[in-house]
Amino acid sequence: MLFVATLTVGHVLGLQEALALVLGANVGGAMPALMHASAPVARRLPLGNFLVRVLGAATLLPFLGFVAHGLTLLPVSATRLAVDFHVLFNLALALAFLPVVERSASLLVRLLPEPPQPADPGKPLYLEAAALDSATVALANATRETLRMADMADGMLRTSLEVFRDEDNGKLAMVSDSDRAIRQLGSAIRSYLVAMSSEQTLDDSREGSRLQDILSAVINIEHVSDIVANSLMEFVARSQKQGLALSPAEVQEIGAMHDELLESLRLAMAVFLRGDPADAQRLFERKSRLREMEADATALMVRQLRESMLANRATGQDGAPAMQDDSRVVRVARDLRRIHSHLATFAYPALRAPVGGALRKLKGRARSGDVERAPSKWPDRQR
C-alpha cells in the first residue's frame, strides 16, 4: 500500500489506476495462504477470504472512476488516498459479509468436505506427497499425524483401564488393533520425513529441530503403545487364564495412575505443539507424583500380603502365599510409570538451552530429592 501511495504522490500513477492496484493487492494477498494449505479442511478459511475479496473487487472495479472522484472530494491528503481506500474497502467487505457468515461457512464446508476416514485407522490422512517440496507444510502434516497417534494411545490407555475393571476379551482385541495401527502410522510418518529430507536440505535449524522432535514423539508414542499392548494386556490375559483377579483396592490404585497418565499425555501433546517451557516443567515434575503412586501400590501389596499371612496363621496354615500372586499391582504400576517416563521425554526439547538451562536445574533438583524422589513409606532396610 505504501508503494502504491508513493507512486501516486509522484504522479507516476493516476488515482484510478492506484485504486485498481489496491484491489489487485487485496485479491493477490489472499492467494499464498490458499496455495499453501495442505488439506481440504485447511483450505476452507483461505478460500473464503479469497472469494470475499474477489467478489468485492469485481463489484467495485467498474465504478473506480466514481470512487476516485469521490475520494478527491474528501478532506484527506492525496498521499493517503490509496491507503484510506484500502482500509475502507476492507471495512466494507466486513460489513457486507458478516451477516451471511454462517451461510458462507456452510457453503465452504460443502465445497471442501472432510476427507473420508479410511477403513484402516493406521492409514495416514495428512501425509500428502505434494507437500514434500515445502518443509514447513510437510512438517505440519507430520505433526497432525503424530497427534493422531497420540489420540490412539489415549484410547488405548482408556480401554486398558476398562479391561482391568471388566476383564473384557473384546477390549483386549481393540487394544491390539490400536497397537498395530500406531505402528503402521509411525512407520508412515518416518518414511514421509525421510522423503522430505531427500527432496530438500533443511537449512533452517528450527525446521531440523522440529523434524527431530517429531521423530522422537513418534518413537515414544510407539513405546507407550508397546507397553500397553504387549506388557499390560498380556499380563491381564495371563492372569485371566490363571483365574487371578485384581482386588477393588488394586483397581482403584491402577485407575488413579491411569488418570495421571491421561493428564500427562494431554500435557505432553501441548508441549509438543507449543514448546512452552512452563508446561514442559510441569510435565517433568509430574514424575514425582507417579513415583509416589508406585510407592502407594507397593504399600498396598505389602499390606495385602501381611493380611494374607495373618489369615493363614489364623486358619492354621503355615507359610506365606506365593509372592508372584500378590505382586500384580506392583507390576502394573511399574509399567504405568514406564509409560510416564516416555511421556516425560516430550518436555526435554522445551527445557534445552534457550530457557537458560532449566533442564539442568531440574535434574539438579532431582538429584537432591526435590523432584524425582517420592516420600518413601519404608525404612531404608525394607525399601
N, C-alpha and C positions, 0 to 999 in steps of 0.2 A: 504494500500500500504506500509506503514512504517513497519507493522508487517511482511509482506512477505519479504520486503527488509532485515529486521533483521534476519529472518530465513535463507535467502540466504547468508548473510555475515557470519553467524555462521556455514555455511556448513551443516545445517540441511536439506536444500533443494538444489537440483541442479538447475541450471539456467533454464533449460527447464521446470521443474516442477513448478518453481516460476512463469514463464510466463503463464503457464496453470492456476494457481491460480489467476493471474491478469485478465485473460479473464473471469474466473468464477465470480470474484468480480464485473466486469463491467456488466455482464449479471444479476447477482443477485441484484445489486444495483438499477436496473430499476424495480424490481418487487414490492416493497412496494407501490410505487405510483399507480401502476396498480391495485393492490389488494384493495386499499382503495378508489379508485374512485367510487363515489356513483351513477353515471348516465352514460348512453352510451356516451353522448357528452363529459363528463369529462374524459372518458377512452381513447379518441382518442389520445391525446398527449402522455400519458404514454405508450399506446400500440405501437405507432410509435417509441418511444425511445427504447422500449424493442425489437421490431422486428429488428431495425437497429443494435443493439448490438449483437443480436443472429446471424444475418447474417454475421456480421463482425467476430465474434468469430468462427463460423462454417467454414468460409472461411480460416481463419488463422491457425486454430488448426492443420491441417495435416502438416503444414510447420513450426511448432515451433522449430524443430531441426535446420533447416536452419537459422531461425530468431535468435535463441540463439547463433549460431556460428557467425553470422554477428555482433551481438551486442558486442561479445568479441573482435572483431577487432577494435571497436571504441575507441578513446582515452578518455574513460569515466571510472570513478572509479567503481569498482564492487559493491560498496554499493548503487550506483544509478541506476544500470541497470534495476531493476524491475520498479522503479518509472518512469524512462525515457521511458520504453516500454509502460507504462500506458498512458503517455502524447502523445507519437507517435501514439498509437492505436486510441485515440480519435480524434486527428488531421486527421488521415487517414479516419476515418468514416465521419468527417465533409466534407472533400474534395470529398469523393466518393458520398455522398448522397445530397449535396446541389444542384447539377444540376437537380436532379429529385424530388426536394422537393414538387413541385406543383402536380406532378402525385401521389406522396406518400400521400399527403393530400387528394386528390380525392378518393384514394383507402380507406383510413381510414373513410371518410365520408360515403362511400358505405357500409363498414363493420359495422359501428356504426352510423346508421341514427338517425335523431331527433325522439324522441318518438312521436307517433301520438297524435295530440291535441284532447282532449276529447270534445264531443259534448256539455257537460255541463262545462262552464268555472269555476264553483265552485268546480269541482273535482280536487283534488291535483295531481300534476305531479311528485313531487320530494320526497314525504314522504315515503321512502322505509322502509319497516319493517326490512329488512336485515341489515340496518344501526343502529338499536336501540342499539346494543351492543357496539357501538363506539360513545361516547358523542360528539367528535369533528365533525364526519361526520353527525350525526343526527342534531346537531345544525346548521351546514351548510345547510342541506336540509330544515330545518325550516326557515332559513334566506332567501333562494331562494323563498319559497312560500310566505313569508312576502313581498318580493319585487313584486311578482305577485299581491298581494292585493293592494300595492301602485300604481301599473300601472292601476289597475281597478279604484282606487279612482281618479287618474289623468284623466282617461277617463270620469268619472262621472262629474268632475268639468268642463271639456271642453264641454261636452254635455249640462250641465245645463246652461252654458252661451249661447249656441245656442238656448236653449228653451226660455230664456229671450228675445233674439233677434227676433226669428221666431215664438214663441208660437206654436211649432210643437208637437202635442199629441203623435206622433210616437216616438219622442225622449224622451218624458216623460216615455214611456214604457221601453225604453232602460235603463234609469237611474234606474228604479225599478228592472229590471233584474240584473243589475250590483250590486245593493244593496243586493239582495238575494244571488248572487254568493260570494260576500265578506263575508257575514255572514256564509255561508256554509264553505268557505275556512278557515275562522278564527276558527270555531269550530273544523275543522280537525287538524289544527296546534296545538291547545291547547291539543286535545286528544293525538296527537303524542308526544308532550313534556311530558305529564303525563306518557305515556307508557315508554318513555326513562328513566324518573326518577324512575319508578318502576323496570326497568331492572338493574339499576346500581346506585351507590351512587356518587354524584358529589363532590368528594373530592377537586377538583381544584376550588378555589374561582373564578377564571376567568371564568370557564365554568358555574358556578352557576349564576354569574352576567350576563353572556350572555343570559342565559335562561330567567332571569327576564327582560332583555332588549327586547327580542323577544316578550314575553307576553305583555309587556307594549305597544310595537309598534302595535301588532295585535289589542289590545283593542282601541287604539287611532285611528287607521285607520277605525275600525268599527264605532266609534263615528262620524268621518268625513262623512262616508257613510250615517249614520243615519240622520245627519243634512241636507245633500244634498237631500236625497230621501224623508224624512218624514217631513221636515220643508220647505225647499226652493221650492221643486217641488209641494208639497201640496198647498203652498201659490200661486204658479203660476196657478195651476188648479182652485183654488177658485177665483182668480182674473179673469180668463177667463170666468167662469160662471157668474160673476157679470158684465162682459163687461168692465172691467178696464184694461188698458194697461199702461206700463211704458213709460214715455216720452223719447225721444232720449238722453236728458241730463242725465236722471236717468240710462239708459242702459250704457251710457259711464262711469259713476261712478262705476257701478257694474262691467263692463268689466275691468277697471283699478284694482279693488280689486281682480278679478279673476287672472289677470296676476301676481299680487304679491303672491297670494296663490300658483299658479303653480310653481313659482320660489322657494318659501319656501318649497314646497313639495319635489322638487328635492334636495334642500339643506338638508332637513331632512333625506332623504334617504342616502345622502353622509355621514352625521353624524352617521346614524345608521350602516353603513358598516365600516367606518374608525375610528369613535370616535375622530376626530380631534377637540381639544378644540377651535382652531381659527374659524373653521366652525360653531361649536356649539355657540360660542359667537355671530357670525354674525346672526345666526338664531334667537337667543334670542332677539337681539337688533332690529330685524325687527318688533317686536311687536309695537314699537313706530310708525312705518310707517303705520301699519294697524289702529292704533288709530287716526292718522291724517286723514286717508281716511274716517273713520267713522264720524269724525267731519265735513269733507267736505260734506258727504252725508246729515248730519243734517242741515248744512248751506243751501244746495240745497233745502231741504224740506221747511225750513222756508221762503226762497226766493220765492218758488213757491206758498206757502200759502199766503204770502203777496200780490203777484201779483194777485192771485185769489180773495182775499178780495177787492183789489182796482178795479178789473174788475167788481165785483158785485156792488160796490158802484157806479161805472160809469154808470151801467145799471139800477140803482135804486133798486137793490135787497138788502135787509137787512140780516144781519147775516153772519157768516163765514161758509165756506164749512166744511163738516164733516172731522174731523181730521183723522179718520181711512182711508179716501180715499187719503190723501196726505202724509201719513207716510209710504208708501210702501217701498221706497228706504231705509229708516232708518231700517226697519225690516230686509230687505235683508242684509244690511251692518252689522247689529248686528250678524246675523247668520254667515256671512263670517268671521267676527272677531272671533267668537266662534271656527270656523274651524281652524283658525290660532293658537288659543290657544292650541288646541290639537297637532298641528304640532310642536309648540314650545317646548312641553314636550320631544321631541327627543333630545333636547340639554342638558337636565339635567344630564343624566349619564356621559357625557363627561365633565361636569362642576363640578364634585364632587371633593372630597379632593385631588386626585392625581395632580390636576393642581393648588394646593395652594389656595383653597378657592375662585376660580374665580366666582362661583355661588353666594357666599355671597357678593362678591364685586359688582356684577351686581345688586343683589337685593338691596344693599345699594344705588347704583346709582338710581335705580328705585324709591326708597322711596324719594330720594332727588329731583326727577323730571327729571333727565338727560336721562332716558331711557323710562320709562313707559308712562310718561305724554306727551301727544301731545300738541303743542301750541293751545290754545283754541281761537276761534274767538268770544267767547261770554263773556260778563262780568259775574262775579260770580252770580249776581242776576238773570240772564237769563239762566244760564247753566243748 
